[in-house]
Amino acid sequence: MYHEKDVARGVDGTFMWLMEEVGELASALREGTPEELRGEFADVIAWLTTIANVAEVDLTLALREKYGDGCPGCQKFICVCDDSEKP
Amino acid sequence: MYHEKDVARGVDGTFMWLMEEVGELASALREGTPEELRGEFADVIAWLTTIANVAEVDLTLALREKYGDGCPGCQKFICVCDDSEKP
């Protein structure tokens, strides 16, 4: 939807926009309405997707590689890793 | 996949993990291999989804409301907003 603008802006400029939206998401999580919260989640995902497009990263492949076979730690779809481990 | 652990951790604790992953993504954008970059994108999306689950936000609805009819500014699927405007 915004590909030409995004490429012109580049990864660095686009990352700044992502950070701004992440800040707005934090704010909405504290005191936003459900509608505002949905809007901020959508914006963060939009900017993340934008950066992936500019950096030529296939997000579907990325998710499949990392989580397509379940938790990378225990390989289960309902994680049973010890709680002291990272996630 | 991690819902029980996520709920126990809460939004605030989970947001901290998201921020750590965002930092790793920034690093990978600078000097990561394509594989590392895909891994970091997957992790950011995973933590973002986790926060949405804990906050009971429907991400599909969120994206549809905000971007389902095209750019919120110009309503086109290829944005034609003036470049001086926000995105």
Backbone of each chain as nested JSON, in Angstrom:
{
  "chains": [
    {"id": "A", "residues": [
      {"number": 1, "name": "MET", "atoms": {"N": [0.821, -1.21, 0.0], "CA": [0.0, 0.0, 0.0], "C": [0.864, 1.273, 0.0]}},
      {"number": 2, "name": "TYR", "atoms": {"N": [2.016, 1.184, 0.688], "CA": [2.88, 2.358, 0.806], "C": [4.294, 2.095, 0.269]}},
      {"number": 3, "name": "HIS", "atoms": {"N": [4.418, 1.064, -0.581], "CA": [5.757, 0.563, -0.901], "C": [6.705, 1.615, -1.484]}},
      {"number": 4, "name": "GLU", "atoms": {"N": [6.217, 2.407, -2.435], "CA": [7.121, 3.389, -3.054], "C": [7.623, 4.407, -2.045]}},
      {"number": 5, "name": "LYS", "atoms": {"N": [6.736, 4.905, -1.202], "CA": [7.142, 5.862, -0.164], "C": [8.125, 5.223, 0.809]}},
      {"number": 6, "name": "ASP", "atoms": {"N": [7.844, 3.957, 1.139], "CA": [8.672, 3.269, 2.132], "C": [10.091, 3.07, 1.618]}},
      {"number": 7, "name": "VAL", "atoms": {"N": [10.197, 2.673, 0.357], "CA": [11.525, 2.448, -0.208], "C": [12.306, 3.759, -0.228]}},
      {"number": 8, "name": "ALA", "atoms": {"N": [11.618, 4.851, -0.567], "CA": [12.283, 6.157, -0.59], "C": [12.753, 6.547, 0.814]}},
      {"number": 9, "name": "ARG", "atoms": {"N": [11.996, 6.172, 1.829], "CA": [12.319, 6.525, 3.211], "C": [13.453, 5.657, 3.75]}},
      {"number": 10, "name": "GLY", "atoms": {"N": [13.489, 4.391, 3.304], "CA": [14.53, 3.476, 3.735], "C": [14.236, 2.848, 5.078]}},
      {"number": 11, "name": "VAL", "atoms": {"N": [15.053, 1.874, 5.447], "CA": [14.829, 1.128, 6.688], "C": [14.965, 2.04, 7.904]}},
      {"number": 12, "name": "ASP", "atoms": {"N": [15.98, 2.887, 7.942], "CA": [16.213, 3.705, 9.137], "C": [15.054, 4.658, 9.412]}},
      {"number": 13, "name": "GLY", "atoms": {"N": [14.621, 5.359, 8.398], "CA": [13.518, 6.296, 8.572], "C": [12.233, 5.583, 8.943]}},
      {"number": 14, "name": "THR", "atoms": {"N": [12.045, 4.414, 8.363], "CA": [10.837, 3.65, 8.64], "C": [10.859, 3.101, 10.065]}},
      {"number": 15, "name": "PHE", "atoms": {"N": [12.044, 2.732, 10.528], "CA": [12.169, 2.206, 11.896], "C": [11.764, 3.268, 12.916]}},
      {"number": 16, "name": "MET", "atoms": {"N": [12.099, 4.522, 12.631], "CA": [11.699, 5.615, 13.528], "C": [10.182, 5.687, 13.648]}},
      {"number": 17, "name": "TRP", "atoms": {"N": [9.486, 5.524, 12.528], "CA": [8.019, 5.53, 12.571], "C": [7.503, 4.361, 13.39]}},
      {"number": 18, "name": "LEU", "atoms": {"N": [8.133, 3.197, 13.212], "CA": [7.727, 2.03, 14.006], "C": [7.851, 2.34, 15.495]}},
      {"number": 19, "name": "MET", "atoms": {"N": [8.957, 2.967, 15.875], "CA": [9.17, 3.263, 17.299], "C": [8.105, 4.221, 17.833]}},
      {"number": 20, "name": "GLU", "atoms": {"N": [7.737, 5.184, 17.01], "CA": [6.688, 6.109, 17.445], "C": [5.389, 5.356, 17.694]}},
      {"number": 21, "name": "GLU", "atoms": {"N": [5.073, 4.436, 16.787], "CA": [3.833, 3.665, 16.949], "C": [3.911, 2.725, 18.15]}},
      {"number": 22, "name": "VAL", "atoms": {"N": [5.077, 2.186, 18.429], "CA": [5.24, 1.32, 19.602], "C": [4.968, 2.133, 20.875]}},
      {"number": 23, "name": "GLY", "atoms": {"N": [5.425, 3.377, 20.881], "CA": [5.145, 4.252, 22.018], "C": [3.655, 4.513, 22.172]}},
      {"number": 24, "name": "GLU", "atoms": {"N": [2.987, 4.732, 21.052], "CA": [1.536, 4.959, 21.101], "C": [0.804, 3.7, 21.569]}},
      {"number": 25, "name": "LEU", "atoms": {"N": [1.33, 2.533, 21.175], "CA": [0.736, 1.272, 21.638], "C": [0.869, 1.152, 23.153]}},
      {"number": 26, "name": "ALA", "atoms": {"N": [2.048, 1.468, 23.683], "CA": [2.261, 1.41, 25.137], "C": [1.249, 2.301, 25.844]}},
      {"number": 27, "name": "SER", "atoms": {"N": [1.067, 3.488, 25.307], "CA": [0.123, 4.429, 25.889], "C": [-1.306, 3.88, 25.845]}},
      {"number": 28, "name": "ALA", "atoms": {"N": [-1.68, 3.304, 24.707], "CA": [-3.036, 2.764, 24.557], "C": [-3.255, 1.559, 25.478]}},
      {"number": 29, "name": "LEU", "atoms": {"N": [-2.191, 0.781, 25.707], "CA": [-2.323, -0.366, 26.618], "C": [-2.612, 0.115, 28.037]}},
      {"number": 30, "name": "ARG", "atoms": {"N": [-2.087, 1.283, 28.388], "CA": [-2.315, 1.845, 29.725], "C": [-3.699, 2.451, 29.864]}},
      {"number": 31, "name": "GLU", "atoms": {"N": [-4.114, 3.218, 28.863], "CA": [-5.339, 3.985, 29.06], "C": [-6.181, 4.189, 27.805]}},
      {"number": 32, "name": "GLY", "atoms": {"N": [-6.003, 3.318, 26.798], "CA": [-6.779, 3.478, 25.578], "C": [-8.117, 2.767, 25.639]}},
      {"number": 33, "name": "THR", "atoms": {"N": [-9.043, 3.192, 24.794], "CA": [-10.279, 2.441, 24.616], "C": [-9.949, 1.199, 23.784]}},
      {"number": 34, "name": "PRO", "atoms": {"N": [-10.834, 0.203, 23.776], "CA": [-10.588, -0.967, 22.916], "C": [-10.376, -0.567, 21.454]}},
      {"number": 35, "name": "GLU", "atoms": {"N": [-11.107, 0.435, 20.979], "CA": [-10.956, 0.878, 19.588], "C": [-9.569, 1.489, 19.358]}},
      {"number": 36, "name": "GLU", "atoms": {"N": [-9.146, 2.326, 20.29], "CA": [-7.818, 2.932, 20.161], "C": [-6.722, 1.869, 20.204]}},
      {"number": 37, "name": "LEU", "atoms": {"N": [-6.904, 0.906, 21.074], "CA": [-5.921, -0.162, 21.217], "C": [-5.812, -0.961, 19.916]}},
      {"number": 38, "name": "ARG", "atoms": {"N": [-6.937, -1.289, 19.306], "CA": [-6.9, -2.007, 18.029], "C": [-6.183, -1.169, 16.976]}},
      {"number": 39, "name": "GLY", "atoms": {"N": [-6.458, 0.134, 16.972], "CA": [-5.817, 1.018, 15.996], "C": [-4.302, 1.03, 16.152]}},
      {"number": 40, "name": "GLU", "atoms": {"N": [-3.83, 1.048, 17.388], "CA": [-2.377, 1.092, 17.615], "C": [-1.706, -0.237, 17.262]}},
      {"number": 41, "name": "PHE", "atoms": {"N": [-2.381, -1.349, 17.589], "CA": [-1.828, -2.65, 17.172], "C": [-1.727, -2.706, 15.651]}},
      {"number": 42, "name": "ALA", "atoms": {"N": [-2.766, -2.231, 14.964], "CA": [-2.762, -2.26, 13.499], "C": [-1.607, -1.424, 12.962]}},
      {"number": 43, "name": "ASP", "atoms": {"N": [-1.366, -0.271, 13.586], "CA": [-0.292, 0.597, 13.105], "C": [1.089, -0.038, 13.307]}},
      {"number": 44, "name": "VAL", "atoms": {"N": [1.286, -0.667, 14.456], "CA": [2.585, -1.31, 14.7], "C": [2.815, -2.422, 13.679]}},
      {"number": 45, "name": "ILE", "atoms": {"N": [1.783, -3.224, 13.43], "CA": [1.926, -4.313, 12.457], "C": [2.174, -3.736, 11.063]}},
      {"number": 46, "name": "ALA", "atoms": {"N": [1.496, -2.642, 10.744], "CA": [1.672, -2.024, 9.422], "C": [3.117, -1.565, 9.229]}},
      {"number": 47, "name": "TRP", "atoms": {"N": [3.69, -0.894, 10.24], "CA": [5.069, -0.403, 10.099], "C": [6.078, -1.541, 10.101]}},
      {"number": 48, "name": "LEU", "atoms": {"N": [5.774, -2.582, 10.866], "CA": [6.659, -3.745, 10.886], "C": [6.673, -4.418, 9.512]}},
      {"number": 49, "name": "THR", "atoms": {"N": [5.505, -4.522, 8.921], "CA": [5.392, -5.116, 7.59], "C": [6.124, -4.265, 6.561]}},
      {"number": 50, "name": "THR", "atoms": {"N": [5.994, -2.956, 6.726], "CA": [6.673, -2.02, 5.847], "C": [8.185, -2.22, 5.885]}},
      {"number": 51, "name": "ILE", "atoms": {"N": [8.734, -2.332, 7.098], "CA": [10.178, -2.529, 7.227], "C": [10.583, -3.849, 6.585]}},
      {"number": 52, "name": "ALA", "atoms": {"N": [9.771, -4.882, 6.803], "CA": [10.066, -6.178, 6.183], "C": [10.083, -6.06, 4.664]}},
      {"number": 53, "name": "ASN", "atoms": {"N": [9.129, -5.306, 4.11], "CA": [9.091, -5.123, 2.656], "C": [10.338, -4.4, 2.161]}},
      {"number": 54, "name": "VAL", "atoms": {"N": [10.705, -3.332, 2.855], "CA": [11.873, -2.553, 2.427], "C": [13.145, -3.408, 2.55]}},
      {"number": 55, "name": "ALA", "atoms": {"N": [13.218, -4.225, 3.606], "CA": [14.401, -5.063, 3.826], "C": [14.309, -6.39, 3.064]}},
      {"number": 56, "name": "GLU", "atoms": {"N": [13.241, -6.528, 2.265], "CA": [13.024, -7.727, 1.452], "C": [13.013, -9.006, 2.283]}},
      {"number": 57, "name": "VAL", "atoms": {"N": [12.263, -8.941, 3.392], "CA": [12.091, -10.107, 4.259], "C": [10.693, -10.666, 4.047]}},
      {"number": 58, "name": "ASP", "atoms": {"N": [10.607, -11.978, 3.865], "CA": [9.328, -12.668, 3.693], "C": [8.804, -13.047, 5.085]}},
      {"number": 59, "name": "LEU", "atoms": {"N": [7.791, -12.306, 5.564], "CA": [7.311, -12.513, 6.938], "C": [6.662, -13.883, 7.127]}},
      {"number": 60, "name": "THR", "atoms": {"N": [5.982, -14.362, 6.093], "CA": [5.352, -15.683, 6.207], "C": [6.423, -16.752, 6.4]}},
      {"number": 61, "name": "LEU", "atoms": {"N": [7.464, -16.667, 5.586], "CA": [8.583, -17.607, 5.721], "C": [9.233, -17.459, 7.099]}},
      {"number": 62, "name": "ALA", "atoms": {"N": [9.393, -16.207, 7.536], "CA": [10.035, -15.949, 8.829], "C": [9.284, -16.647, 9.96]}},
      {"number": 63, "name": "LEU", "atoms": {"N": [7.958, -16.492, 9.974], "CA": [7.153, -17.102, 11.039], "C": [7.144, -18.624, 10.936]}},
      {"number": 64, "name": "ARG", "atoms": {"N": [7.095, -19.11, 9.687], "CA": [7.053, -20.566, 9.506], "C": [8.361, -21.203, 9.99]}},
      {"number": 65, "name": "GLU", "atoms": {"N": [9.475, -20.571, 9.624], "CA": [10.777, -21.117, 10.033], "C": [10.914, -21.171, 11.551]}},
      {"number": 66, "name": "LYS", "atoms": {"N": [10.477, -20.085, 12.214], "CA": [10.725, -19.985, 13.657], "C": [9.687, -20.722, 14.492]}},
      {"number": 67, "name": "TYR", "atoms": {"N": [8.414, -20.601, 14.114], "CA": [7.34, -21.138, 14.958], "C": [6.446, -22.159, 14.255]}},
      {"number": 68, "name": "GLY", "atoms": {"N": [6.748, -22.497, 13.002], "CA": [5.885, -23.394, 12.233], "C": [5.826, -24.807, 12.782]}},
      {"number": 69, "name": "ASP", "atoms": {"N": [6.853, -25.203, 13.526], "CA": [6.865, -26.537, 14.126], "C": [6.645, -26.466, 15.632]}},
      {"number": 70, "name": "GLY", "atoms": {"N": [6.052, -25.379, 16.107], "CA": [5.802, -25.231, 17.54], "C": [6.891, -24.414, 18.206]}},
      {"number": 71, "name": "CYS", "atoms": {"N": [6.895, -24.438, 19.512], "CA": [7.878, -23.683, 20.291], "C": [9.299, -24.102, 19.897]}},
      {"number": 72, "name": "PRO", "atoms": {"N": [10.192, -23.14, 19.584], "CA": [11.561, -23.515, 19.216], "C": [12.291, -24.239, 20.346]}},
      {"number": 73, "name": "GLY", "atoms": {"N": [11.825, -24.06, 21.583], "CA": [12.49, -24.711, 22.709], "C": [12.064, -26.165, 22.883]}},
      {"number": 74, "name": "CYS", "atoms": {"N": [10.744, -26.384, 22.963], "CA": [10.254, -27.73, 23.296], "C": [9.552, -28.409, 22.115]}},
      {"number": 75, "name": "GLN", "atoms": {"N": [9.405, -27.695, 20.999], "CA": [8.746, -28.233, 19.792], "C": [7.277, -28.597, 20.009]}},
      {"number": 76, "name": "LYS", "atoms": {"N": [6.651, -28.071, 21.083], "CA": [5.222, -28.313, 21.29], "C": [4.437, -27.062, 20.877]}},
      {"number": 77, "name": "PHE", "atoms": {"N": [3.168, -27.273, 20.466], "CA": [2.35, -26.109, 20.131], "C": [1.767, -25.458, 21.387]}},
      {"number": 78, "name": "ILE", "atoms": {"N": [1.698, -26.199, 22.483], "CA": [1.463, -25.586, 23.79], "C": [2.77, -25.758, 24.558]}},
      {"number": 79, "name": "CYS", "atoms": {"N": [3.49, -24.643, 24.714], "CA": [4.857, -24.697, 25.248], "C": [4.909, -25.339, 26.633]}},
      {"number": 80, "name": "VAL", "atoms": {"N": [5.843, -26.26, 26.804], "CA": [6.041, -26.892, 28.115], "C": [7.473, -26.649, 28.642]}},
      {"number": 81, "name": "CYS", "atoms": {"N": [8.148, -25.641, 28.063], "CA": [9.487, -25.308, 28.56], "C": [9.402, -24.889, 30.031]}},
      {"number": 82, "name": "ASP", "atoms": {"N": [10.49, -25.099, 30.729], "CA": [10.554, -24.675, 32.126], "C": [10.371, -23.161, 32.198]}},
      {"number": 83, "name": "ASP", "atoms": {"N": [9.633, -22.686, 33.194], "CA": [9.342, -21.252, 33.298], "C": [10.579, -20.394, 33.491]}},
      {"number": 84, "name": "SER", "atoms": {"N": [11.67, -20.997, 33.942], "CA": [12.891, -20.21, 34.147], "C": [13.589, -19.926, 32.82]}},
      {"number": 85, "name": "GLU", "atoms": {"N": [13.171, -20.62, 31.749], "CA": [13.776, -20.373, 30.444], "C": [13.208, -19.105, 29.828]}},
      {"number": 86, "name": "LYS", "atoms": {"N": [13.797, -18.689, 28.735], "CA": [13.536, -17.343, 28.214], "C": [12.078, -16.941, 28.048]}},
      {"number": 87, "name": "PRO", "atoms": {"N": [11.251, -17.696, 27.281], "CA": [9.908, -17.145, 27.125], "C": [9.05, -17.455, 28.353]}}
    ]},
    {"id": "B", "residues": [
      {"number": 1, "name": "MET", "atoms": {"N": [0.232, -20.589, 21.856], "CA": [1.374, -21.471, 22.153], "C": [1.944, -21.206, 23.557]}},
      {"number": 2, "name": "TYR", "atoms": {"N": [1.891, -19.919, 23.966], "CA": [2.461, -19.529, 25.257], "C": [1.422, -18.862, 26.167]}},
      {"number": 3, "name": "HIS", "atoms": {"N": [0.128, -19.075, 25.877], "CA": [-0.895, -18.238, 26.496], "C": [-0.871, -18.26, 28.038]}},
      {"number": 4, "name": "GLU", "atoms": {"N": [-0.757, -19.435, 28.626], "CA": [-0.792, -19.488, 30.1], "C": [0.367, -18.716, 30.722]}},
      {"number": 5, "name": "LYS", "atoms": {"N": [1.551, -18.897, 30.163], "CA": [2.711, -18.16, 30.678], "C": [2.53, -16.657, 30.482]}},
      {"number": 6, "name": "ASP", "atoms": {"N": [1.968, -16.298, 29.313], "CA": [1.817, -14.876, 28.994], "C": [0.854, -14.194, 29.951]}},
      {"number": 7, "name": "VAL", "atoms": {"N": [-0.248, -14.862, 30.232], "CA": [-1.246, -14.271, 31.128], "C": [-0.632, -14.085, 32.516]}},
      {"number": 8, "name": "ALA", "atoms": {"N": [0.148, -15.075, 32.95], "CA": [0.794, -14.965, 34.262], "C": [1.77, -13.783, 34.281]}},
      {"number": 9, "name": "ARG", "atoms": {"N": [2.427, -13.541, 33.165], "CA": [3.432, -12.471, 33.081], "C": [2.762, -11.103, 32.995]}},
      {"number": 10, "name": "GLY", "atoms": {"N": [1.597, -11.042, 32.348], "CA": [0.861, -9.793, 32.211], "C": [1.377, -8.931, 31.073]}},
      {"number": 11, "name": "VAL", "atoms": {"N": [0.638, -7.862, 30.792], "CA": [0.99, -6.985, 29.671], "C": [2.342, -6.303, 29.901]}},
      {"number": 12, "name": "ASP", "atoms": {"N": [2.573, -5.797, 31.103], "CA": [3.804, -5.032, 31.337], "C": [5.059, -5.884, 31.15]}},
      {"number": 13, "name": "GLY", "atoms": {"N": [5.048, -7.061, 31.753], "CA": [6.213, -7.934, 31.628], "C": [6.419, -8.386, 30.195]}},
      {"number": 14, "name": "THR", "atoms": {"N": [5.315, -8.616, 29.5], "CA": [5.4, -9.067, 28.123], "C": [5.902, -7.944, 27.215]}},
      {"number": 15, "name": "PHE", "atoms": {"N": [5.516, -6.718, 27.532], "CA": [5.963, -5.568, 26.731], "C": [7.489, -5.424, 26.823]}},
      {"number": 16, "name": "MET", "atoms": {"N": [8.053, -5.716, 27.978], "CA": [9.509, -5.665, 28.133], "C": [10.187, -6.641, 27.18]}},
      {"number": 17, "name": "TRP", "atoms": {"N": [9.614, -7.847, 27.064], "CA": [10.184, -8.824, 26.129], "C": [10.076, -8.325, 24.696]}},
      {"number": 18, "name": "LEU", "atoms": {"N": [8.939, -7.703, 24.369], "CA": [8.778, -7.144, 23.019], "C": [9.878, -6.13, 22.74]}},
      {"number": 19, "name": "MET", "atoms": {"N": [10.148, -5.277, 23.704], "CA": [11.17, -4.239, 23.498], "C": [12.55, -4.861, 23.281]}},
      {"number": 20, "name": "GLU", "atoms": {"N": [12.83, -5.921, 24.007], "CA": [14.118, -6.587, 23.817], "C": [14.227, -7.126, 22.394]}},
      {"number": 21, "name": "GLU", "atoms": {"N": [13.138, -7.705, 21.91], "CA": [13.154, -8.254, 20.555], "C": [13.242, -7.155, 19.5]}},
      {"number": 22, "name": "VAL", "atoms": {"N": [12.606, -6.018, 19.774], "CA": [12.694, -4.891, 18.837], "C": [14.155, -4.426, 18.736]}},
      {"number": 23, "name": "GLY", "atoms": {"N": [14.845, -4.433, 19.864], "CA": [16.26, -4.078, 19.842], "C": [17.084, -5.066, 19.028]}},
      {"number": 24, "name": "GLU", "atoms": {"N": [16.776, -6.342, 19.176], "CA": [17.489, -7.361, 18.396], "C": [17.173, -7.226, 16.911]}},
      {"number": 25, "name": "LEU", "atoms": {"N": [15.933, -6.826, 16.607], "CA": [15.57, -6.599, 15.203], "C": [16.388, -5.448, 14.627]}},
      {"number": 26, "name": "ALA", "atoms": {"N": [16.516, -4.367, 15.387], "CA": [17.312, -3.218, 14.92], "C": [18.738, -3.661, 14.628]}},
      {"number": 27, "name": "SER", "atoms": {"N": [19.281, -4.452, 15.505], "CA": [20.644, -4.955, 15.329], "C": [20.752, -5.828, 14.074]}},
      {"number": 28, "name": "ALA", "atoms": {"N": [19.781, -6.708, 13.889], "CA": [19.808, -7.599, 12.726], "C": [19.63, -6.821, 11.419]}},
      {"number": 29, "name": "LEU", "atoms": {"N": [18.851, -5.737, 11.461], "CA": [18.678, -4.909, 10.257], "C": [20.009, -4.272, 9.864]}},
      {"number": 30, "name": "ARG", "atoms": {"N": [20.84, -3.975, 10.857], "CA": [22.142, -3.372, 10.59], "C": [23.158, -4.383, 10.068]}},
      {"number": 31, "name": "GLU", "atoms": {"N": [23.201, -5.546, 10.719], "CA": [24.299, -6.451, 10.396], "C": [23.956, -7.932, 10.481]}},
      {"number": 32, "name": "GLY", "atoms": {"N": [22.662, -8.272, 10.386], "CA": [22.285, -9.682, 10.48], "C": [22.31, -10.369, 9.124]}},
      {"number": 33, "name": "THR", "atoms": {"N": [22.411, -11.688, 9.151], "CA": [22.23, -12.468, 7.931], "C": [20.733, -12.488, 7.615]}},
      {"number": 34, "name": "PRO", "atoms": {"N": [20.362, -12.855, 6.39], "CA": [18.928, -12.965, 6.091], "C": [18.208, -13.914, 7.046]}},
      {"number": 35, "name": "GLU", "atoms": {"N": [18.855, -14.999, 7.449], "CA": [18.238, -15.952, 8.378], "C": [18.015, -15.297, 9.754]}},
      {"number": 36, "name": "GLU", "atoms": {"N": [19.013, -14.594, 10.238], "CA": [18.878, -13.924, 11.529], "C": [17.773, -12.871, 11.481]}},
      {"number": 37, "name": "LEU", "atoms": {"N": [17.723, -12.156, 10.367], "CA": [16.719, -11.11, 10.204], "C": [15.315, -11.704, 10.235]}},
      {"number": 38, "name": "ARG", "atoms": {"N": [15.134, -12.811, 9.53], "CA": [13.817, -13.472, 9.555], "C": [13.473, -13.904, 10.975]}},
      {"number": 39, "name": "GLY", "atoms": {"N": [14.45, -14.431, 11.686], "CA": [14.217, -14.875, 13.061], "C": [13.777, -13.733, 13.965]}},
      {"number": 40, "name": "GLU", "atoms": {"N": [14.399, -12.581, 13.802], "CA": [14.046, -11.435, 14.66], "C": [12.676, -10.877, 14.306]}},
      {"number": 41, "name": "PHE", "atoms": {"N": [12.356, -10.824, 13.015], "CA": [10.998, -10.394, 12.634], "C": [9.966, -11.345, 13.243]}},
      {"number": 42, "name": "ALA", "atoms": {"N": [10.236, -12.644, 13.171], "CA": [9.292, -13.625, 13.717], "C": [9.117, -13.414, 15.215]}},
      {"number": 43, "name": "ASP", "atoms": {"N": [10.211, -13.126, 15.916], "CA": [10.122, -12.932, 17.361], "C": [9.32, -11.681, 17.72]}},
      {"number": 44, "name": "VAL", "atoms": {"N": [9.526, -10.605, 16.978], "CA": [8.772, -9.379, 17.262], "C": [7.276, -9.629, 17.042]}},
      {"number": 45, "name": "ILE", "atoms": {"N": [6.946, -10.294, 15.943], "CA": [5.531, -10.579, 15.678], "C": [4.967, -11.501, 16.758]}},
      {"number": 46, "name": "ALA", "atoms": {"N": [5.76, -12.472, 17.2], "CA": [5.299, -13.404, 18.237], "C": [4.971, -12.653, 19.53]}},
      {"number": 47, "name": "TRP", "atoms": {"N": [5.861, -11.744, 19.947], "CA": [5.616, -11.02, 21.203], "C": [4.468, -10.027, 21.065]}},
      {"number": 48, "name": "LEU", "atoms": {"N": [4.348, -9.452, 19.874], "CA": [3.241, -8.529, 19.632], "C": [1.907, -9.278, 19.714]}},
      {"number": 49, "name": "THR", "atoms": {"N": [1.881, -10.464, 19.126], "CA": [0.673, -11.294, 19.16], "C": [0.351, -11.705, 20.59]}},
      {"number": 50, "name": "THR", "atoms": {"N": [1.396, -12.016, 21.33], "CA": [1.244, -12.381, 22.74], "C": [0.582, -11.257, 23.537]}},
      {"number": 51, "name": "ILE", "atoms": {"N": [1.07, -10.037, 23.331], "CA": [0.493, -8.899, 24.059], "C": [-0.969, -8.718, 23.664]}},
      {"number": 52, "name": "ALA", "atoms": {"N": [-1.255, -8.863, 22.372], "CA": [-2.64, -8.748, 21.914], "C": [-3.509, -9.8, 22.593]}},
      {"number": 53, "name": "ASN", "atoms": {"N": [-2.992, -11.019, 22.706], "CA": [-3.772, -12.079, 23.367], "C": [-4.029, -11.738, 24.831]}},
      {"number": 54, "name": "VAL", "atoms": {"N": [-2.992, -11.29, 25.512], "CA": [-3.15, -10.971, 26.939], "C": [-4.124, -9.799, 27.111]}},
      {"number": 55, "name": "ALA", "atoms": {"N": [-4.042, -8.821, 26.203], "CA": [-4.912, -7.642, 26.291], "C": [-6.278, -7.892, 25.639]}},
      {"number": 56, "name": "GLU", "atoms": {"N": [-6.491, -9.127, 25.168], "CA": [-7.751, -9.522, 24.531], "C": [-8.108, -8.645, 23.341]}},
      {"number": 57, "name": "VAL", "atoms": {"N": [-7.096, -8.421, 22.488], "CA": [-7.288, -7.652, 21.261], "C": [-7.303, -8.617, 20.078]}},
      {"number": 58, "name": "ASP", "atoms": {"N": [-8.28, -8.466, 19.213], "CA": [-8.396, -9.286, 18.004], "C": [-7.589, -8.603, 16.894]}},
      {"number": 59, "name": "LEU", "atoms": {"N": [-6.431, -9.164, 16.569], "CA": [-5.54, -8.513, 15.599], "C": [-6.126, -8.483, 14.196]}},
      {"number": 60, "name": "THR", "atoms": {"N": [-6.847, -9.525, 13.845], "CA": [-7.458, -9.554, 12.513], "C": [-8.464, -8.406, 12.381]}},
      {"number": 61, "name": "LEU", "atoms": {"N": [-9.298, -8.266, 13.414], "CA": [-10.266, -7.159, 13.418], "C": [-9.539, -5.819, 13.403]}},
      {"number": 62, "name": "ALA", "atoms": {"N": [-8.455, -5.725, 14.185], "CA": [-7.697, -4.473, 14.26], "C": [-7.196, -4.052, 12.886]}},
      {"number": 63, "name": "LEU", "atoms": {"N": [-6.603, -4.992, 12.163], "CA": [-6.062, -4.672, 10.839], "C": [-7.175, -4.367, 9.844]}},
      {"number": 64, "name": "ARG", "atoms": {"N": [-8.273, -5.121, 9.948], "CA": [-9.377, -4.906, 9.005], "C": [-9.987, -3.518, 9.212]}},
      {"number": 65, "name": "GLU", "atoms": {"N": [-10.189, -3.15, 10.486], "CA": [-10.779, -1.835, 10.768], "C": [-9.909, -0.701, 10.231]}},
      {"number": 66, "name": "LYS", "atoms": {"N": [-8.576, -0.834, 10.435], "CA": [-7.693, 0.293, 10.111], "C": [-7.301, 0.322, 8.632]}},
      {"number": 67, "name": "TYR", "atoms": {"N": [-7.006, -0.84, 8.071], "CA": [-6.454, -0.877, 6.707], "C": [-7.274, -1.707, 5.717]}},
      {"number": 68, "name": "GLY", "atoms": {"N": [-8.393, -2.261, 6.169], "CA": [-9.182, -3.142, 5.315], "C": [-9.787, -2.445, 4.107]}},
      {"number": 69, "name": "ASP", "atoms": {"N": [-9.975, -1.132, 4.205], "CA": [-10.523, -0.38, 3.076], "C": [-9.457, 0.483, 2.415]}},
      {"number": 70, "name": "GLY", "atoms": {"N": [-8.185, 0.117, 2.597], "CA": [-7.102, 0.883, 1.99], "C": [-6.504, 1.867, 2.973]}},
      {"number": 71, "name": "CYS", "atoms": {"N": [-5.695, 2.772, 2.459], "CA": [-5.045, 3.78, 3.294], "C": [-6.103, 4.591, 4.048]}},
      {"number": 72, "name": "PRO", "atoms": {"N": [-5.959, 4.747, 5.381], "CA": [-6.951, 5.531, 6.132], "C": [-7.002, 6.99, 5.671]}},
      {"number": 73, "name": "GLY", "atoms": {"N": [-5.937, 7.469, 5.032], "CA": [-5.915, 8.851, 4.568], "C": [-6.651, 9.041, 3.257]}},
      {"number": 74, "name": "CYS", "atoms": {"N": [-6.274, 8.259, 2.248], "CA": [-6.813, 8.488, 0.897], "C": [-7.769, 7.379, 0.443]}},
      {"number": 75, "name": "GLN", "atoms": {"N": [-7.934, 6.329, 1.284], "CA": [-8.819, 5.2, 0.949], "C": [-8.4, 4.418, -0.293]}},
      {"number": 76, "name": "LYS", "atoms": {"N": [-7.134, 4.587, -0.726], "CA": [-6.65, 3.804, -1.867], "C": [-5.768, 2.666, -1.367]}},
      {"number": 77, "name": "PHE", "atoms": {"N": [-5.699, 1.583, -2.153], "CA": [-4.818, 0.483, -1.751], "C": [-3.377, 0.761, -2.166]}},
      {"number": 78, "name": "ILE", "atoms": {"N": [-3.176, 1.645, -3.121], "CA": [-1.848, 2.205, -3.351], "C": [-1.96, 3.672, -2.934]}},
      {"number": 79, "name": "CYS", "atoms": {"N": [-1.363, 3.993, -1.801], "CA": [-1.558, 5.317, -1.184], "C": [-1.134, 6.452, -2.114]}},
      {"number": 80, "name": "VAL", "atoms": {"N": [-2.011, 7.465, -2.208], "CA": [-1.687, 8.647, -3.01], "C": [-1.715, 9.912, -2.154]}},
      {"number": 81, "name": "CYS", "atoms": {"N": [-1.631, 9.735, -0.826], "CA": [-1.588, 10.91, 0.044], "C": [-0.352, 11.759, -0.288]}},
      {"number": 82, "name": "ASP", "atoms": {"N": [-0.449, 13.034, 0.001], "CA": [0.702, 13.916, -0.197], "C": [1.862, 13.463, 0.678]}},
      {"number": 83, "name": "ASP", "atoms": {"N": [3.079, 13.515, 0.152], "CA": [4.236, 13.019, 0.899], "C": [4.494, 13.794, 2.186]}},
      {"number": 84, "name": "SER", "atoms": {"N": [3.973, 14.999, 2.284], "CA": [4.201, 15.772, 3.503], "C": [3.32, 15.275, 4.654]}},
      {"number": 85, "name": "GLU", "atoms": {"N": [2.329, 14.444, 4.317], "CA": [1.469, 13.905, 5.371], "C": [2.161, 12.764, 6.097]}},
      {"number": 86, "name": "LYS", "atoms": {"N": [1.547, 12.306, 7.163], "CA": [2.241, 11.423, 8.102], "C": [2.957, 10.21, 7.51]}},
      {"number": 87, "name": "PRO", "atoms": {"N": [2.269, 9.312, 6.784], "CA": [3.049, 8.146, 6.369], "C": [3.878, 8.466, 5.129]}}
    ]}
  ]
}
